[in-house]
Amino acid sequence: MNCRLGCGACCIAPSISSPIPGMPNGKPAGQRCIQLNEENLCRLFGKAERPKVCLEFTPCADICGSSNDDAYLTLIELESVTKED
């Protein structure tokens, strides 16, 4: 599966603990990544500065669902489950 252009759910919903250019402490869940542009596209896509966690994320139907809202809600739910463990 390919990313839906302009979705951005994986750049907003989950927390990222590794440094991101412009966000040296990463980002909390639900906060928009500073590298996400106005069209919800990553400014770091294909660049060496992109965090490893972002490079390793692979879109799939189970996570991304059928819409941007589905993806966001699923990722927020997974984030909350991870925090409980």
ZIKA-V977605 format. One record per pair of residues at least 4 apart in sequence whose C-alpha atoms are under 7 Angstrom apart, sorted by the first residue. I is the first residue (numbers start at 1). J is the second residue. If there is no record, write none. Layout:
BEGIN
((I J) (I J))
END
This chain:
BEGIN
((1 59) (1 60) (2 59) (3 59) (6 39) (6 40) (6 41) (7 40) (7 68) (8 12) (8 40) (8 41) (9 13) (9 68) (9 71) (9 72) (10 14) (11 32) (11 33) (11 36) (12 29) (12 30) (12 31) (12 32) (12 33) (13 29) (13 30) (13 31) (13 72) (13 75) (13 76) (14 29) (14 30) (14 75) (14 76) (14 79) (15 27) (15 28) (15 29) (16 26) (16 27) (16 28) (17 25) (17 26) (17 27) (18 25) (18 26) (18 51) (19 23) (19 24) (19 25) (19 26) (20 24) (20 26) (20 51) (22 34) (23 27) (27 31) (27 33) (35 42) (35 43) (35 44) (36 40) (36 41) (36 42) (36 43) (37 41) (37 42) (37 43) (44 49) (44 50) (45 50) (50 54) (50 55) (51 55) (52 56) (53 57) (59 63) (59 64) (60 64) (61 65) (63 71) (63 74) (63 75) (64 70) (64 71) (65 70) (65 71) (66 70) (67 71) (68 72) (69 73) (70 74) (71 75) (72 76) (73 77) (74 78) (75 79) (76 80) (77 81) (78 82) (79 83) (80 84) (81 85))
END
